[in-house]
């Protein structure tokens, strides 16, 4: 990811404001630099920091709008005075500064309230909402001082800047597929397993597989960990899929599949592993013709041939595969190796080609004098399948 001028997201501090572009530090997090598909974002602010993508940013108004948005959620629980009333004070003081009527005493008060909320709030919303505000007050201090010293509004106050709010959970933010984790957990809690599965398949169709072999980074962000230990998010994901299979429920789609398009457009996908199957499924939901070309005689990629049965039962994985291949606009050709020449032919024949082949080679240890031909040296994938 590139283009981040300043960031404190998840404690990764980046400040490129005084650096030439060829010396900029890069962030390791995937932050929304665009929205609505192609519109560039100026900044992103949330529960664990702030990221700035545009030098023409009004940090004062950004903090003000963030605090204003919090008011919609601070009313949800009336038991916690720091979270409810502290958030209101944050907004009142920030709006006072942003409209050009603030003082340096207000800055001091803002810091005191923020620190109190972070220590004494009962919920994680109250504990985390002050963090990006404190970051902006510290690192964009000149903008706050300008509004106070000159008693003038911030440059975008009452302007035409658009602020878009979206409520997510930390676990969903950290999920590579951004699965709606709270929704499918609620489905399990309410024992409405069909709704749980449909929530999962909004962004990830292979529920059996992801409920068993996912590295589950979401659990690292689970807020339950602050009390005792994370919820078993990965294991909960498989419950809806197992219910569908065990009770022979008709395939549950997140939306009604569209009929096949008649514009003749078609997509080729190289590889029938998780990436290829996922792409094929969501294209097929839109009624697009998809042809998959797989080198192996079996489908599923490395998960099928490289992950042990005890970790990923093949009969469960085959249910995920069948779920995708049963889509009427999806076809597959096995034992079909795509060479460079064949790829050129596919590129001419299809409107688009997705390269979804996997990495069936083990990573090297990268130790000095490493010799893969040495006796007793097994690559990770070979070790798993022995």
Order of alpha helices (4+ residues) and beta strands (2+ residues): beta-beta-beta-beta-beta-beta-alpha-alpha-alpha-alpha-alpha-alpha-alpha-alpha-alpha-alpha-beta-alpha-beta-alpha-alpha-beta-alpha-beta-alpha
